[in-house]
Amino acid sequence: MKLIRHTINPVLKPNILNEWESLNVFNCGVVHHADLFHLFYRAQGPDYVSRIGYAVSADGINFNRFQDPLLSPVDEWETRG
């Protein structure tokens, strides 16, 4: 399998409408299952707390994000990654 970087890069950018992911979006991982692309990503808002977001796509380029993080830290030591 040869992977090729898409010309629309990055496909996911910070979303200023959701404070928890308004500063950084990085460390994405994608799984293709049941004809959908499931994308998990690490995001930060102005508090620099890392949270895990989820987005889904039919074409692997245009993703629909969940508005709330999938995972958020519980303890203080978990807040940076």
Buried (B, 14 or more C-beta within 10 A) or exposed (E): EEEEEEEEEEBBEBBEEBEBBBBBBEEBEBEEEEEEBBBBBBBBBEEEBBBBBBBEBEEEEEBEBEEEBEEEBEEEEEBEE
